Amino acid sequence: MVKISLNSRIPKKRIAVVDRDLCTREECGYQCIRVCPVNKSKKDCITIDEQGYPVISEELCIGCGICVVKCPFDAIRIVNLDFDFSRTVHSYGVNSFRIYSLPLPKSNSIVGFLGKNGIGKTTIINILAKKMIPNFDQNISDWNMAYTKMTAEERTFFQKDRRVSVKPQNIEQFRTSNVSVGQLLNTLGISLSEWTHLMDRKLSELSGGELQKLLIDIAISQNAELFYIDEPTNFLDVYERLRYALKIREKLEGKDVIVVDHDLAFLDYIADYVYLFVGEEDVFGFSSEIRAVRNGINEYMDGFLKSENYRFREQIRFDDYSESDRPQHKLVDYESMDISVMNFRVHVERGDIKIGEVIGIVGRNGIGKTSFVRELVNRYNNIKLAYKPQYIQPSDLYVKELNINQNLIDMFGIRRSIMERKLKELSGGQLQKVYTAHVLSQQADLYLLDEPTAYLDIENRIRLSKIIRKYATEMGKSVMIVDHDILFLDRVAHRIIVFDGQPGISGIGSSPMDKREGMNRFLSILNISMRRDPDSNRPRINKPNSVLDREQKSTGRFYF
């Protein structure tokens, strides 16, 4: 991989992107051309191509941003950089997304890709899997031409024939399939004994978690040398995430593996090394040099790439609430509950919710967490409640009809173009973000959020954690959150409710307890121990049967 040096600060580069899916060309009268000060000075900064789309000259553009503001369809992005890159690895065309680095797998290791969505991780995976030829921002149509633009290390990697196995990011494409589990496995020539009981089940009849686990099992059972596992934690609870992390490590020992995920605890647990991806969504992306996983994740939380001397965000720390931020006054007491849904039974112990408090709700899938939240919504109509369900129904409703508070639009980073789209046209992450913003825009005393981090990338999880802490400490709002992201809950929660039981049969929920006590109980149920990183203070999962794991478990300290 070419080393990207950002230290020299060579003359400023400007990146201009025109989203052709949003641009209406002549319908707006080419507002961008009419308002451009460079065009007004009789220079062709913005011109029109053969298809009628505006083309922005990055050399002539002065970065004023007037066209960005005036474009009625939010189709233009201008990013000013105070550095340049040595090369472009792949560009999707003039005024389109480009990526500036080509990270390679590390032999006999699991390497994590960490970074927000829309900055090139999937593009890189497609290139590494040889499903896409990198064009190096030139007219390159075959691999032999591409090889001439590569370093010796890159050529060596790509010229070697490798069998590749991919677990795709988007599993929704399989949700409508009438093919049975058995038919799929027979077609692929794979035998998976643990799926025998579901051989006749159609893929469309599997739960999200079952489908995710099936696709992971298929991917890691392939006879291949190179494995790409893209976002494996979606739909999985904490127990299954860690079980599959161990399974992947054991099954693929000695193989070259790349894992993309947004759950930092999972990525820290499964990976040996990590590449950090930064950039501007749908505009550009680049990756850092390879790091040991602990150092890499800490740098990512710092928001600063040390060797590249590049700050991309302010620092995020896992500091607990101060004593003055700890709620004292009750919002509501709730009685113990016995809830029945079909043949499933769950008992929840009595408890209370304090004003300005965040309560995290943890436990495996299928043991009553969502049933408890729904019961709260139904029972306590004497206080103002706002509820985000676990599954959001896409509809023909436009995002702008959700009446989202402008401050939350800004805090969540929701672009103007998103506001003009229908809910059913949004990606999973976009839908999660706008609907959570919609719920938090409502006037309420208690906000109930069921799995708000699902589909969100790491940067949006960080944003959401900041917003929730702000709601609690500055606005005095109470929030209850069901989620499987341990680091997210560690950052936002004051207290914890722990659910235990037999999935699909019965469950029991505790009273709210101090976060340390609650997380300790939860991790003891899972037989997992966690420590604090001395630099970032983030929780890290101990390797099973390591010295720290044994020491902590022997004293009953599963969570620090």
C-alpha positions in Angstrom: 0.0 0.0 0.0 1.3 3.5 -0.9 1.9 5.5 2.2 -0.3 8.5 2.3 1.6 11.4 3.8 -0.6 14.3 4.8 2.2 16.1 6.7 3.7 18.1 3.8 0.5 20.2 3.4 1.1 20.7 -0.3 -1.2 23.2 -2.1 -4.9 23.0 -1.2 -7.0 20.5 -3.1 -10.7 20.9 -3.7 -13.1 18.1 -4.3 -16.4 18.7 -6.2 -19.1 16.1 -6.4 -22.4 16.3 -8.4 -24.9 13.6 -7.5 -26.6 12.8 -10.8 -29.4 10.9 -9.0 -30.4 14.2 -7.4 -29.5 16.7 -10.1 -32.4 17.6 -12.4 -30.2 19.4 -15.0 -32.2 22.1 -16.8 -35.3 21.8 -14.6 -33.7 24.3 -12.1 -32.3 26.5 -14.8 -28.8 25.6 -13.8 -28.8 27.6 -10.7 -25.2 26.5 -10.0 -23.9 28.1 -13.2 -25.9 31.3 -12.6 -24.6 31.9 -9.1 -20.9 30.8 -9.6 -18.7 33.9 -9.1 -16.0 32.3 -11.3 -18.4 31.9 -14.1 -19.6 35.4 -13.6 -15.9 36.5 -14.2 -16.1 34.8 -17.7 -14.2 31.6 -16.7 -15.7 28.2 -17.3 -15.7 26.8 -13.7 -19.1 25.1 -14.2 -19.9 23.8 -17.6 -22.5 21.4 -19.1 -21.6 18.0 -20.4 -23.1 16.1 -23.4 -25.8 14.6 -21.1 -26.8 18.0 -19.8 -25.2 17.6 -16.3 -23.1 20.4 -14.8 -19.4 19.7 -14.5 -17.4 21.6 -11.9 -13.7 22.3 -12.6 -11.8 21.5 -9.3 -8.9 23.6 -10.6 -11.0 26.7 -11.2 -13.4 26.3 -8.2 -12.6 28.7 -5.4 -14.5 26.8 -2.8 -17.0 29.5 -2.0 -19.8 27.0 -1.5 -22.5 29.3 -3.1 -23.6 26.6 -5.6 -23.9 24.1 -2.7 -26.3 26.4 -0.9 -28.3 27.5 -3.9 -28.8 24.0 -5.5 -32.5 23.3 -4.8 -31.9 19.6 -4.9 -28.8 19.3 -2.6 -26.9 17.7 -5.5 -23.6 19.4 -5.1 -20.8 18.8 -2.5 -17.6 20.9 -2.3 -14.9 19.8 0.1 -11.9 21.9 0.7 -8.7 20.0 1.8 -5.5 21.5 3.1 -3.6 18.6 1.7 -3.4 16.4 -1.4 -3.0 12.7 -2.0 -0.3 11.0 -4.0 -2.7 9.1 -6.1 -6.4 8.2 -6.7 -7.0 4.5 -6.5 -10.5 4.5 -7.9 -12.9 7.2 -9.2 -16.5 6.7 -10.2 -16.2 9.5 -12.8 -15.9 13.2 -13.1 -17.3 15.0 -10.0 -18.0 11.6 -8.4 -16.8 9.7 -5.3 -13.2 8.7 -5.2 -10.9 6.7 -2.9 -7.3 7.4 -2.4 -5.8 4.3 -0.7 -5.6 0.6 -1.3 -5.3 -1.3 2.0 -4.2 -4.9 1.7 -5.0 -7.9 3.9 -2.3 -9.1 6.3 -1.1 -12.7 5.9 -2.6 -15.2 8.4 -4.4 -12.4 10.3 -7.9 -10.9 10.8 -7.9 -7.3 9.8 -10.8 -4.9 10.7 -12.0 -2.1 8.5 -13.3 0.7 10.7 -15.0 3.9 9.5 -18.4 5.4 8.7 -20.5 4.4 5.7 -20.1 5.9 2.3 -16.3 6.4 2.3 -15.1 3.4 0.3 -14.9 0.3 2.5 -17.2 -1.8 0.2 -15.4 -0.4 -2.9 -12.1 -1.6 -1.5 -13.6 -5.1 -0.7 -14.9 -5.3 -4.3 -11.4 -4.4 -5.6 -9.6 -6.8 -3.3 -12.1 -9.6 -4.4 -11.3 -8.7 -8.0 -14.9 -7.9 -8.7 -13.9 -4.3 -9.7 -10.9 -3.1 -11.5 -9.3 0.0 -9.9 -9.1 2.7 -12.5 -6.6 5.1 -10.8 -8.7 8.0 -12.1 -7.7 7.0 -15.7 -9.2 5.1 -18.6 -8.2 1.7 -17.3 -10.3 -1.3 -18.6 -8.3 -4.4 -17.6 -6.2 -5.7 -14.8 -3.0 -5.6 -16.9 -3.4 -1.9 -17.3 -4.2 -1.6 -13.6 -1.0 -3.5 -12.6 1.1 -0.8 -14.2 -0.2 1.8 -11.7 0.4 -0.4 -8.6 3.2 -0.8 -6.2 5.3 -4.0 -6.2 3.5 -5.2 -3.1 0.1 -4.5 -4.6 1.0 -6.3 -7.9 2.2 -9.3 -6.0 -1.1 -9.5 -4.1 -3.4 -9.1 -7.1 -1.5 -11.3 -9.5 -1.7 -14.3 -7.3 -4.8 -16.4 -7.8 -6.9 -16.7 -4.7 -10.2 -18.3 -3.9 -12.3 -15.7 -2.2 -15.3 -16.0 0.1 -17.6 -13.1 0.9 -20.3 -12.6 3.5 -22.3 -9.8 1.9 -23.2 -6.6 3.8 -26.8 -6.5 2.6 -28.7 -9.6 3.7 -32.1 -8.1 2.8 -31.6 -9.4 -0.7 -32.2 -12.9 0.6 -35.2 -12.1 2.7 -37.7 -12.6 -0.2 -36.1 -15.9 -1.4 -38.3 -19.0 -1.5 -35.2 -21.2 -1.7 -34.9 -23.4 1.4 -31.9 -23.7 3.6 -31.3 -27.2 2.4 -31.6 -26.3 -1.2 -29.1 -23.4 -0.8 -26.6 -25.6 1.0 -26.9 -28.4 -1.6 -26.4 -25.9 -4.4 -23.2 -24.7 -2.8 -22.0 -28.2 -1.9 -21.8 -27.3 1.8 -22.8 -29.5 4.8 -23.7 -27.6 8.0 -24.9 -30.0 10.7 -26.0 -27.3 13.0 -28.7 -26.2 10.4 -30.2 -29.7 10.1 -33.4 -28.7 12.0 -34.0 -25.8 9.6 -33.3 -27.5 6.3 -36.9 -27.2 5.0 -37.3 -23.6 6.2 -37.3 -21.0 3.3 -34.9 -18.1 3.6 -37.8 -15.7 3.6 -39.1 -17.5 6.7 -35.9 -17.1 8.7 -35.5 -14.3 11.3 -32.9 -11.6 10.6 -30.5 -13.3 13.2 -31.0 -16.7 11.7 -30.3 -15.5 8.2 -27.2 -13.5 9.3 -25.8 -16.6 11.1 -26.5 -18.8 8.1 -24.7 -16.5 5.7 -21.7 -16.3 8.0 -21.6 -20.0 8.4 -21.7 -20.4 4.6 -18.9 -17.9 4.0 -16.5 -19.3 6.6 -17.1 -22.9 5.3 -15.9 -22.1 1.8 -12.7 -23.6 0.5 -10.9 -20.2 0.1 -7.7 -18.4 1.1 -9.2 -14.9 1.5 -12.4 -14.1 3.4 -14.4 -10.9 3.6 -17.0 -10.7 6.4 -19.1 -7.6 5.9 -21.1 -6.3 8.9 -21.8 -9.6 10.6 -23.3 -8.2 13.8 -26.5 -6.9 12.5 -29.5 -8.7 14.0 -27.3 -10.6 16.5 -27.4 -10.1 20.3 -24.3 -9.7 22.4 -24.1 -13.4 23.1 -24.3 -14.4 19.4 -21.9 -11.7 18.4 -19.2 -13.0 20.6 -20.0 -16.6 19.9 -19.5 -15.9 16.2 -16.4 -13.9 16.8 -14.8 -17.0 18.4 -16.3 -19.2 15.7 -14.8 -17.1 12.9 -11.4 -16.9 14.6 -11.3 -20.7 15.2 -12.6 -21.7 11.7 -10.4 -19.2 9.8 -7.2 -19.6 11.8 -4.2 -19.2 9.4 -6.3 -17.5 6.7 -6.4 -14.0 5.5 -9.6 -12.3 6.7 -11.1 -8.8 6.5 -14.0 -7.9 8.8 -16.1 -4.8 8.4 -18.2 -3.8 11.4 -19.4 -0.8 13.5 -19.5 -2.6 16.9 -16.2 -1.6 18.5 -16.3 -4.2 21.2 -16.8 -7.0 18.5 -14.2 -5.6 16.2 -11.7 -5.2 19.0 -12.4 -8.8 20.1 -12.2 -10.5 16.7 -9.4 -8.5 14.8 -5.6 -8.6 15.1 -5.1 -5.4 13.1 -7.3 -2.6 11.8 -7.4 0.0 9.0 -9.1 3.3 9.9 -11.2 4.8 7.1 -11.9 8.5 7.1 -13.3 11.0 4.6 -16.5 12.7 3.6 -19.6 10.5 2.9 -20.2 10.1 -0.9 -17.3 12.5 -1.7 -14.0 10.8 -0.9 -12.3 8.3 1.4 -8.9 7.0 2.4 -7.5 4.6 4.9 -4.7 4.9 7.4 -1.7 2.6 7.5 -2.4 -0.7 9.3 -2.5 -0.6 13.1 -2.6 -3.1 15.9 -6.3 -3.3 16.8 -6.1 -1.7 20.2 -4.0 1.3 19.1 -6.1 1.7 16.0 -9.4 1.8 17.8 -8.0 4.2 20.4 -6.8 6.5 17.6 -10.2 6.4 16.0 -11.8 7.4 19.3 -9.2 10.2 19.6 -10.3 11.4 16.2 -6.7 11.9 15.1 -4.5 9.7 12.8 -1.0 10.1 14.4 1.3 8.9 11.6 -0.8 10.8 9.0 -1.1 13.9 11.2 -4.8 14.2 10.3 -7.6 15.2 12.7 -11.1 14.2 11.4 -13.2 14.6 14.6 -13.0 15.7 18.2 -12.0 13.1 20.8 -14.5 10.7 22.2 -14.0 9.5 25.8 -15.8 6.9 27.8 -16.1 9.0 30.9 -19.0 8.3 33.3 -21.5 10.9 34.4 -20.4 13.3 37.1 -22.1 13.1 40.5 -24.0 16.3 39.7 -25.4 14.6 36.6 -26.8 11.6 38.5 -30.6 11.9 38.7 -32.2 11.9 42.1 -35.9 12.7 41.5 -38.4 10.0 40.3 -40.4 10.4 37.2 -42.5 7.3 37.7 -42.7 4.0 39.7 -43.8 1.0 37.8 -45.2 -2.2 39.3 -43.9 -5.7 38.6 -45.3 -7.1 35.4 -46.3 -10.6 34.0 -46.6 -10.4 30.3 -47.8 -13.2 27.9 -47.3 -13.2 24.2 -48.6 -16.4 22.5 -46.7 -19.2 24.5 -44.0 -16.8 25.7 -44.0 -15.6 29.3 -41.9 -12.8 30.9 -41.8 -11.5 34.4 -40.3 -8.0 35.1 -39.6 -6.9 38.7 -40.9 -3.5 39.9 -38.8 -0.4 39.5 -38.6 3.3 39.0 -37.4 5.8 36.3 -35.8 9.0 37.4 -36.0 12.4 35.8 -33.0 13.0 33.5 -31.9 9.4 33.6 -30.8 7.0 30.9 -31.6 3.3 31.5 -30.0 0.7 29.3 -31.9 -2.6 28.8 -29.7 -5.6 28.0 -30.2 -9.3 27.3 -30.3 -11.9 24.6 -32.9 -11.8 21.8 -36.2 -13.4 22.5 -36.4 -13.0 26.3 -38.9 -10.1 26.6 -37.0 -6.8 26.3 -39.3 -5.5 23.6 -42.4 -6.9 25.3 -41.5 -5.0 28.4 -41.0 -1.7 26.5 -44.4 -2.1 24.7 -46.1 -2.8 28.0 -44.7 0.4 29.4 -46.1 2.3 26.4 -49.5 0.7 27.0 -49.7 1.1 30.8 -48.3 4.5 31.6 -50.4 7.1 29.7 -50.3 9.5 32.6 -46.8 10.6 31.4 -45.8 11.8 28.0 -44.1 8.9 26.1 -42.3 8.9 22.8 -41.6 5.4 21.4 -39.2 4.2 18.7 -40.1 0.6 17.9 -37.5 -2.1 17.1 -38.7 -2.5 13.5 -39.6 0.7 11.6 -42.2 0.3 8.8 -41.0 2.0 5.6 -43.9 3.9 4.0 -44.8 6.4 1.3 -44.5 9.2 4.0 -41.9 11.8 3.1 -39.2 12.5 5.7 -40.1 16.2 5.8 -43.6 15.2 7.0 -42.1 13.7 10.2 -41.7 17.2 11.7 -38.1 16.7 12.8 -36.6 19.5 15.0 -34.1 21.5 13.0 -31.5 21.2 15.8 -31.8 17.4 15.6 -31.5 17.6 11.8 -28.2 19.4 12.3 -27.0 17.1 15.2 -27.8 13.9 13.2 -26.3 15.4 10.0 -29.4 14.7 8.0 -28.9 16.2 4.5 -31.5 18.3 2.8 -31.9 15.7 0.0 -33.0 13.1 2.6 -35.8 15.3 3.7 -37.3 15.2 0.2 -37.4 11.4 0.0 -40.0 8.8 1.1 -39.3 6.6 4.1 -39.4 3.5 1.9 -36.6 5.0 -0.3 -34.1 5.2 2.6 -31.4 2.8 3.5 -31.6 1.0 6.8 -29.2 3.4 8.4 -30.9 6.5 7.0 -34.3 5.2 8.1 -33.0 4.5 11.6 -31.5 7.9 11.9 -34.5 10.0 10.7 -37.0 8.0 12.7 -35.0 8.3 15.9 -34.7 12.0 15.3 -38.4 12.1 14.7 -39.1 10.4 18.1 -36.7 12.6 19.9 -38.4 15.7 18.4 -41.6 14.9 20.2 -42.4 16.6 23.5 -42.2 13.8 26.1 -41.0 13.0 29.6 -39.8 9.6 28.7 -38.3 8.4 25.4 -38.3 4.6 24.7 -35.8 3.6 22.1 -35.7 0.0 20.9 -32.4 -0.9 19.2 -31.6 2.6 18.0 -28.1 1.7 16.8 -29.2 -1.0 14.4 -27.9 -0.2 10.9 -26.1 2.9 12.2 -22.4 3.3 11.3 -19.8 4.1 14.0 -20.0 7.9 13.5 -23.8 8.0 13.8 -23.6 5.8 16.9 -21.2 8.4 18.4 -23.6 11.2 17.4 -26.5 9.4 18.9 -24.7 8.9 22.2 -23.9 12.6 22.4 -27.5 13.5 21.7 -28.9 11.1 24.4 -26.4 12.4 27.0 -27.5 16.0 26.1 -31.2 15.0 26.5 -30.5 13.6 29.9 -28.0 16.0 31.5 -29.0 19.3 29.9 -32.8 18.8 29.2 -33.7 16.6 32.1 -35.3 14.0 29.8 -35.6 10.3 30.8 -34.6 7.7 28.2 -34.8 3.9 28.2 -32.8 2.1 25.5 -32.8 -1.5 24.4 -29.5 -2.3 22.6 -26.8 -4.8 21.9 -23.9 -2.4 21.5 -22.1 -2.6 24.9 -19.8 0.4 24.3 -22.8 2.6 23.3 -24.7 1.6 26.5 -21.6 2.1 28.6 -21.3 5.6 27.3 -24.9 6.7 27.8 -26.5 4.7 30.6 -26.9 5.6 34.3 -28.5 2.3 35.3 -29.2 -1.1 33.7 -32.1 -3.5 33.5 -30.9 -7.1 32.9 -33.0 -9.7 31.1 -32.3 -13.4 31.4 -34.2 -16.6 30.4 -34.7 -19.1 27.6 -35.2 -17.4 24.2 -38.7 -17.9 22.9 -39.9 -19.6 26.1 -39.6 -17.4 29.1 -37.7 -14.4 30.5 -37.2 -12.4 33.6 -36.3 -8.7 33.9 -34.5 -7.2 36.9 -35.2 -3.9 38.6 -33.0 -1.0 37.4 -29.6 -1.3 39.0 -26.4 0.7 39.1 -24.6 0.4 35.8 -21.6 -1.4 37.3 -23.8 -3.9 39.1 -26.1 -4.4 36.1 -23.3 -4.9 33.5 -21.5 -7.2 35.9 -24.6 -9.4 36.2 -25.3 -9.3 32.5 -21.7 -10.3 31.6 -21.7 -13.0 34.3 -24.7 -14.5 32.6 -22.8 -14.5 29.3 -19.6 -15.7 31.1 -17.7 -12.8 29.6 -15.3 -10.4 31.4 -14.4 -6.8 30.3 -11.6 -4.5 31.4 -11.0 -0.7 30.8 -8.5 0.5 28.3 -6.0 2.6 30.3 -5.8 5.3 27.5 -9.4 5.7 26.2 -11.2 4.2 29.2 -13.4 2.2 26.8 -14.5 -1.3 27.8 -12.6 -4.2 26.2 -13.6 -7.8 26.2 -11.0 -10.2 27.7 -9.9 -13.1 25.6 -11.4 -16.3 27.0 -9.3 -18.0 29.6 -6.6 -15.2 29.5 -4.9 -14.3 32.7 -7.2 -11.2 33.1 -10.3 -13.2 32.3 -9.5 -15.8 34.9 -8.5 -13.2 37.6 -11.6 -11.1 37.1 -14.0 -14.1 37.1 -12.4 -15.6 40.2 -13.3 -12.4 42.1 -16.7 -11.9 40.5 -15.6 -8.8 38.7 -16.9 -9.3 35.1 -17.1 -5.6 34.4 -14.9 -2.6 35.3 
